[in-house]
Amino acid sequence: MGSHDLLRGAVLGLGMMGRHHARILQSNPAMRFAGAVDPGGDRFGAVSDGALVFATVDELLAAPDGPPDFAVIAVPTEDHLRAVRELAGAGVHVLVEKPLAATADDARELIGVVRDAGVRGAVGHVERCNPALRALRARVQEGLLGDLFVIATERVGPFPDRVRDVGVVKDLATHDLDLVRWLGGAPIERVAAQTQHRMGRQHEDLVLVTGRLENGRAFNSTVDWLTPTKVRRTRVLGERGMLVADTLRADLSFYANAHVTTQGWPAMQALRGVAEGDMTRYALERREPLAVELEEFCALLRGEDGAAVVTLEEGLETVAVAEAVLASAASGETVALEPSPS
Ligand SMILES: NC(=O)c1ccc[n+]([C@@H]2O[C@H](COP(=O)([O-])OP(=O)(O)OC[C@H]3O[C@@H](n4cnc5c(N)ncnc54)[C@H](O)[C@@H]3O)[C@@H](O)[C@H]2O)c1
């Protein structure tokens, strides 16, 4: 494929996230960079050619090389819908940063805008491209753990001061709510949650969620902006042992149950429970998740089979679960989600 056949991608919003998309679009040989839009300019120096930084979408669309094939929407979450309206309306495919929108109503409207415009869309739940989580899921699907008991995620760390429009549930826990569904193999059926507001902001800064998937599997997630060190850990416990992914380091380890020595004596086996067996840390190919995400989106646009993108409908489902988490925290009750259409 010549470089002229490569898809040209633009970035909307050159902030903490958009600057990384811009870096990859400029350096990955599998795609081309069509420019970036930010009314605040390029404050991180993310774009090497200053002529490709625009203040408005109209300027980007009128650029000499023509409109981009696709745009990455990396503006603050509450502006996703407005940005998608402008881009999709001009025939540009959209990869929308997570969470898909600030509310489930906005997310539904966004899906309608994309559908009516006849363009393709996906959500940037980038954790699904983390090598440790991809490898974890593959091993779960191969049956390494046998029956799954529980998925537990932990995503804690200091507050990134830039997030103003949403709380930790929509900004950060949406990663976890997407992951547990993806790893557990079924939509979330119910959640019970507690939140805390320790920083005096309008939005919550800590959440604890316990939930159940439609296939009966259990999960819990601990997510906050209050912990003085960053932890990103996903544990999946099953009948044969436990897989642990550290997504900051892209490490995956397996803790096997020991072979029990009480065979033929069921009462003793039940009494002693599980014993510690071998631990294996896997050697993984570590590719940057964001580059993989952009490549998968390009594969979708080229019509390739099996492009591993997160659909807009899945993105909506995750925002709806986040709203159920907030409703549960507000009421103190367990909240059931609408059953997914099967
Ligand atoms: N996938 C991830 O792990 C991850 C991590 C961080 C943020 N995000 C998501 O990325 C999005 C942006 O977050 P951030 O942390 O980069 O925010 P940020 O505040 O650092 O950057 C947002 C940028 O958008 C610009 N902007 C605002 N309105 C605009 C408009 N109409 N057109 C163009 N640019 C505009 C702002 O000037 C700013 O530079 C959010 O949806 C967030 O949830 C995802």
The ligand as a Gaussian input file, in Angstrom:
#p B3LYP/6-31G(d) Opt

LIG

0 1
 N       -8.246000       6.445000      27.198000
 C       -7.733000       6.943000      28.307000
 O       -7.065000       6.263000      29.075000
 C       -7.950000       8.394000      28.605000
 C       -7.082000       9.081000      29.455000
 C       -7.291000      10.440000      29.677000
 C       -8.373000      11.065000      29.081000
 N       -9.213000      10.370000      28.276000
 C      -10.380000      11.022000      27.650000
 O       -9.929000      11.949000      26.677000
 C      -10.780000      13.086000      26.664000
 C       -9.941000      14.328000      26.894000
 O       -9.314000      14.226000      28.160000
 P       -7.934000      14.962000      28.465000
 O       -7.484000      14.447000      29.759000
 O       -7.027000      14.886000      27.294000
 O       -8.446000      16.459000      28.642000
 P       -7.601000      17.802000      28.567000
 O       -8.397000      18.821000      29.312000
 O       -6.174000      17.571000      28.927000
 O       -7.623000      18.167000      27.020000
 C       -8.773000      18.520000      26.304000
 C       -8.348000      19.472000      25.188000
 O       -9.472000      19.696000      24.347000
 C       -9.415000      21.065000      23.923000
 N      -10.755000      21.437000      23.484000
 C      -11.818000      21.844000      24.233000
 N      -12.893000      22.061000      23.413000
 C      -12.492000      21.802000      22.157000
 C      -13.135000      21.835000      20.882000
 N      -14.423000      22.157000      20.757000
 N      -12.406000      21.495000      19.799000
 C      -11.109000      21.129000      19.901000
 N      -10.454000      21.087000      21.083000
 C      -11.137000      21.404000      22.180000
 C       -8.913000      21.816000      25.151000
 O       -8.361000      23.067000      24.784000
 C       -7.852000      20.827000      25.675000
 O       -6.572000      21.093000      25.131000
 C      -11.842000      12.867000      27.755000
 O      -12.992000      12.314000      27.178000
 C      -11.184000      11.829000      28.654000
 O      -12.128000      11.014000      29.327000
 C       -9.021000       9.068000      28.021000

